Each structure stands twice: as C-alpha cells, then as structure tokens.
Amino acid sequence: MIDIKSLKEKTKQLKTDIYALYLAYKDPRVPWYAKLFIAVIVGYALSPIDLIPDFIPILGYLDDLLIIPAGISLSLKMIPKEVLEEYREKAKSEPISSKSKWVVAFIIVLIWLFVAYLVLRFVLCIVL
C-alpha cells in the first residue's frame, strides 16, 4: 500500500531539490557539464510542454514519472556535496518568488517557440 505521508515528503523534497539545482547552476564551483545538464532538466521540469503529451494513455506520464526524477537524481550527483548541501538549505529557507516563476516560464515558452520555428522551417525546406 502507498504511504501518502511518505509520498508528500518525497514530493516536497523533489521541489526543494529542483530549486537547489536552480540555485547551484549559478555557482562557479559546479562543473560546466553539470550546469548544462541542470539547465536541460530544470527547463524541462518547469516547461509547460512535454516530449510525450499527457493525454497519451500510460506513456503520457512516463516522462513526468521517470525522466524528470532520474534527471534530477543524476544532476544532484554531478554537484559537489558541499555545494549541494549549501543550496538545499537555502532552498528550504527562502522559497522561490512568484516573479521568478513567471520569468522562468516566459523564457521556457520562448525557447519552445524558437524550437518549433526551427522544426517548421526545416520541414518546409524539405517539402518545398
């Protein structure tokens, strides 16, 4: 049987870890390859657009249930332990502001629109 209390704690920890990753991204002690991977995972986690749309039965939620947690877990392993602990504490003590959420969402939507433009342009070049 699924323990709801444990699930809520894990969800809260996941939200804290995502914010800690966002904060650690700016730190010069984090390696460049970790920063790149963090940017992709946090961007995808916060993106309103999924690789596999949620309306597709079973597969639609696979990315939310597997890809994002696995990516976050791998990202956390790439960051030096002392840096990670510092930003986990900071993420717990100071929550993300609403303004920051909107700015990040706007940037992610712009990136997705740019990618859609490039794909459409590529398809039209092949067809025409």
Rosetta silent file (secondary structure, phi, psi, omega in degrees, C-alpha in Angstrom):
SEQUENCE: MIDIKSLKEKTKQLKTDIYALYLAYKDPRVPWYAKLFIAVIVGYALSPIDLIPDFIPILGYLDDLLIIPAGISLSLKMIPKEVLEEYREKAKSEPISSKSKWVVAFIIVLIWLFVAYLVLRFVLCIVL
SCORE:     score description
SCORE:     0.000 S_00000001
   1 L     0.000  143.534 -177.738    0.000    0.000    0.000 S_00000001
   2 L   -82.165  128.928  177.846    1.222    3.508   -0.815 S_00000001
   3 L   -87.116  110.427 -176.679    2.017    5.695    2.163 S_00000001
   4 H   -62.586  -39.258 -179.187    0.560    9.135    1.368 S_00000001
   5 H   -62.825  -43.180  178.915    2.644   10.882    4.027 S_00000001
   6 H   -65.706  -39.584  178.700    5.866    9.467    2.602 S_00000001
   7 H   -63.751  -40.866  178.130    4.791   10.417   -0.919 S_00000001
   8 H   -64.585  -40.324  178.917    4.105   14.000    0.180 S_00000001
   9 H   -64.983  -41.696  178.505    7.545   14.202    1.820 S_00000001
  10 H   -64.806  -39.400  178.380    9.237   12.897   -1.325 S_00000001
  11 H   -64.331  -43.339  178.362    7.329   15.415   -3.439 S_00000001
  12 H   -63.009  -41.256  178.330    8.367   18.248   -1.131 S_00000001
  13 H   -64.443  -38.254  178.674   11.995   17.062   -1.275 S_00000001
  14 H   -63.445  -43.129  177.703   11.813   16.928   -5.086 S_00000001
  15 H   -63.415  -40.539  177.930   10.587   20.536   -5.223 S_00000001
  16 H   -64.347  -42.219 -179.880   13.387   21.582   -2.862 S_00000001
  17 H   -65.238  -38.513  178.728   15.956   19.729   -4.983 S_00000001
  18 H   -63.419  -44.194  178.563   14.743   21.392   -8.190 S_00000001
  19 H   -66.861  -38.329  176.919   15.103   24.823   -6.601 S_00000001
  20 H   -62.914  -38.876  176.482   18.502   23.850   -5.159 S_00000001
  21 H   -62.938  -42.616  178.275   19.598   22.821   -8.665 S_00000001
  22 H   -59.440  -44.012  179.521   18.445   26.178   -9.991 S_00000001
  23 H   -68.937  -40.729 -178.453   20.480   27.964   -7.310 S_00000001
  24 H   -68.034  -26.274 -179.921   23.544   25.735   -7.766 S_00000001
  25 H   -54.256  -34.645 -176.350   23.504   26.381  -11.500 S_00000001
  26 L   -82.257  -11.815 -174.259   24.891   29.876  -10.872 S_00000001
  27 L   -78.681  131.790 -179.859   27.731   28.695   -8.613 S_00000001
  28 L   -69.123  -14.548  179.362   31.245   28.672  -10.151 S_00000001
  29 L   -78.788   -9.907  179.387   32.130   25.536   -8.132 S_00000001
  30 L   -87.848  130.211 -179.380   29.684   23.487  -10.238 S_00000001
  31 L   -61.759  153.733 -176.539   31.312   21.912  -13.345 S_00000001
  32 H   -61.357  -39.311 -178.266   30.199   23.161  -16.775 S_00000001
  33 H   -67.432  -31.968  176.080   28.786   19.778  -17.850 S_00000001
  34 H   -69.260  -39.864  178.081   26.659   19.677  -14.702 S_00000001
  35 H   -61.704  -42.118  179.194   25.393   23.191  -15.450 S_00000001
  36 H   -62.974  -46.595 -179.796   24.405   22.152  -18.958 S_00000001
  37 H   -65.565  -40.318  177.816   22.579   19.065  -17.703 S_00000001
  38 H   -61.276  -44.153 -179.764   20.908   21.056  -14.911 S_00000001
  39 H   -59.422  -42.520 -179.976   19.674   23.649  -17.405 S_00000001
  40 H   -66.506  -47.377 -176.729   18.101   20.950  -19.558 S_00000001
  41 H   -67.885  -48.187 -179.411   16.462   19.093  -16.647 S_00000001
  42 H   -65.095  -41.003  177.077   15.195   22.152  -14.758 S_00000001
  43 H   -60.552  -43.483  179.187   13.973   23.702  -18.002 S_00000001
  44 H   -69.036  -38.883 -179.975   12.139   20.528  -18.924 S_00000001
  45 H   -65.074  -36.226 -178.683   10.726   20.101  -15.414 S_00000001
  46 H   -90.126   -8.677 -176.773    9.359   23.647  -15.421 S_00000001
  47 L   -71.708  138.235  175.753    8.259   23.579  -19.053 S_00000001
  48 L   -76.626   -7.338 -177.939    4.540   23.544  -19.806 S_00000001
  49 L  -110.190  130.155  179.196    5.321   21.409  -22.873 S_00000001
  50 L  -103.493  153.854  173.188    6.187   17.688  -22.556 S_00000001
  51 L   -65.045  -40.930  177.216    8.044   15.475  -25.019 S_00000001
  52 L  -112.692  111.066 -178.027    5.251   12.938  -24.629 S_00000001
  53 L   -57.160  142.850 -175.833    1.863   14.706  -24.255 S_00000001
  54 L   -66.123  -20.771 -178.435   -0.013   13.733  -21.092 S_00000001
  55 L   -75.788  -10.583  176.718   -3.191   12.804  -22.969 S_00000001
  56 L   -77.109  122.061 -176.288   -1.478    9.722  -24.461 S_00000001
  57 L   -56.155  137.033  177.903   -2.518    6.790  -22.232 S_00000001
  58 L    63.040  -57.018 -177.360    0.220    5.455  -19.933 S_00000001
  59 H   -64.942  -28.641 -176.502    3.114    6.879  -21.988 S_00000001
  60 H   -60.171  -31.922 -178.947    1.984   10.455  -21.381 S_00000001
  61 H   -99.414   -1.017  179.795    3.026   10.392  -17.753 S_00000001
  62 H   -60.194  -42.651 -179.489    6.211    8.356  -18.237 S_00000001
  63 H   -65.136  -38.224  179.428    8.356   11.436  -18.692 S_00000001
  64 H   -69.265  -34.405 -175.842    6.913   13.012  -15.544 S_00000001
  65 H   -89.718  -25.270 -176.054    7.341    9.840  -13.504 S_00000001
  66 H  -117.996  -52.913 -172.784   10.670    8.568  -14.833 S_00000001
  67 H   -64.873  -48.948 -176.810   12.644   11.032  -16.936 S_00000001
  68 H   -65.479  -51.270  178.260   12.425   14.065  -14.650 S_00000001
  69 H   -61.344  -37.869  178.272   13.216   12.286  -11.349 S_00000001
  70 H   -65.570  -41.396  178.044   16.058   10.336  -12.991 S_00000001
  71 H   -65.253  -40.625  178.200   17.462   13.536  -14.490 S_00000001
  72 H   -64.834  -43.962  179.395   17.215   15.361  -11.183 S_00000001
  73 H   -60.624  -44.237  178.410   18.903   12.482   -9.385 S_00000001
  74 H   -65.284  -39.827  178.267   21.744   12.424  -11.918 S_00000001
  75 H   -61.662  -42.151 -179.266   22.100   16.218  -11.698 S_00000001
  76 H   -63.659  -31.938  179.305   22.363   16.049   -7.920 S_00000001
  77 H   -74.448  -21.834 -179.260   25.189   13.524   -8.225 S_00000001
  78 H   -80.194  -18.202 -176.431   27.143   15.842  -10.550 S_00000001
  79 L   -91.046  136.531  175.776   27.270   18.671   -7.990 S_00000001
  80 L   -55.522  140.106 -174.038   29.944   18.675   -5.256 S_00000001
  81 H   -55.001  -44.201 -177.723   28.367   17.596   -1.930 S_00000001
  82 H   -65.774  -36.192  177.938   29.206   20.759    0.000 S_00000001
  83 H   -67.322  -44.574 -179.400   27.722   22.955   -2.729 S_00000001
  84 H   -61.260  -45.857  179.990   24.577   20.825   -2.896 S_00000001
  85 H   -62.987  -39.627  178.606   24.025   20.917    0.882 S_00000001
  86 H   -59.252  -46.147 -176.399   24.511   24.692    0.923 S_00000001
  87 H   -79.902  -24.124  172.567   21.861   25.225   -1.739 S_00000001
  88 H   -64.707  -43.771  178.243   19.437   22.659   -0.296 S_00000001
  89 H   -63.550  -41.754  179.347   19.445   24.656    2.942 S_00000001
  90 H   -65.374  -39.605  179.060   18.987   27.889    1.030 S_00000001
  91 H   -64.856  -34.719  178.516   16.120   26.370   -0.993 S_00000001
  92 H   -72.485  -36.518 -174.072   14.370   25.305    2.226 S_00000001
  93 H   -85.250  -29.347  179.852   14.789   28.684    3.917 S_00000001
  94 L  -128.828  104.999 -178.706   13.907   31.036    1.059 S_00000001
  95 L   -68.873  157.259  179.830   11.139   29.943   -1.330 S_00000001
  96 L   -68.750  140.364 -178.397   11.141   30.991   -4.974 S_00000001
  97 L   -80.028  157.395  179.232    9.273   34.205   -5.681 S_00000001
  98 H   -63.734  -35.923  179.659    6.224   34.393   -7.941 S_00000001
  99 H   -62.571  -42.594  179.024    8.027   36.866  -10.180 S_00000001
 100 H   -62.585  -39.237  179.072   10.862   34.388  -10.751 S_00000001
 101 H   -60.519  -43.649 -179.600    8.363   31.670  -11.679 S_00000001
 102 H   -67.625  -39.520  179.272    6.822   33.878  -14.364 S_00000001
 103 H   -63.368  -46.688  179.316   10.207   34.921  -15.758 S_00000001
 104 H   -63.011  -44.387  179.104   11.364   31.304  -15.987 S_00000001
 105 H   -60.954  -41.926  179.331    8.062   30.215  -17.561 S_00000001
 106 H   -62.845  -44.007  179.346    8.295   33.021  -20.123 S_00000001
 107 H   -63.343  -42.922 -179.972   11.861   32.073  -21.071 S_00000001
 108 H   -64.130  -42.309  177.557   10.934   28.400  -21.421 S_00000001
 109 H   -62.383  -41.008  177.285    7.945   29.226  -23.629 S_00000001
 110 H   -61.473  -41.313  178.615   10.205   31.391  -25.811 S_00000001
 111 H   -62.850  -46.139  179.043   12.688   28.525  -26.161 S_00000001
 112 H   -62.682  -39.042  177.812    9.912   26.093  -27.152 S_00000001
 113 H   -64.730  -39.582  177.852    8.547   28.596  -29.698 S_00000001
 114 H   -64.569  -42.901  177.709   12.028   29.008  -31.171 S_00000001
 115 H   -63.226  -42.027  178.192   12.463   25.220  -31.415 S_00000001
 116 H   -62.475  -40.682  177.181    9.035   24.915  -33.063 S_00000001
 117 H   -60.993  -45.404  179.746   10.033   27.639  -35.536 S_00000001
 118 H   -63.629  -42.043  178.466   13.261   25.806  -36.411 S_00000001
 119 H   -64.024  -46.252  179.550   11.444   22.492  -36.886 S_00000001
 120 H   -61.595  -42.788  179.092    8.763   24.121  -39.042 S_00000001
 121 H   -63.185  -41.946  178.780   11.392   25.903  -41.116 S_00000001
 122 H   -63.141  -45.423  179.952   13.321   22.639  -41.575 S_00000001
 123 H   -63.566  -42.523  179.953   10.172   20.754  -42.635 S_00000001
 124 H   -66.090  -34.842  177.373    9.179   23.495  -45.082 S_00000001
 125 H   -65.643  -36.271  179.689   12.680   23.478  -46.619 S_00000001
 126 H   -72.426  -42.051 -176.980   12.411   19.733  -47.223 S_00000001
 127 H   -70.688  -41.775 -176.220    8.888   19.913  -48.633 S_00000001
 128 L   -87.807    0.000    0.000    9.474   22.916  -50.882 S_00000001
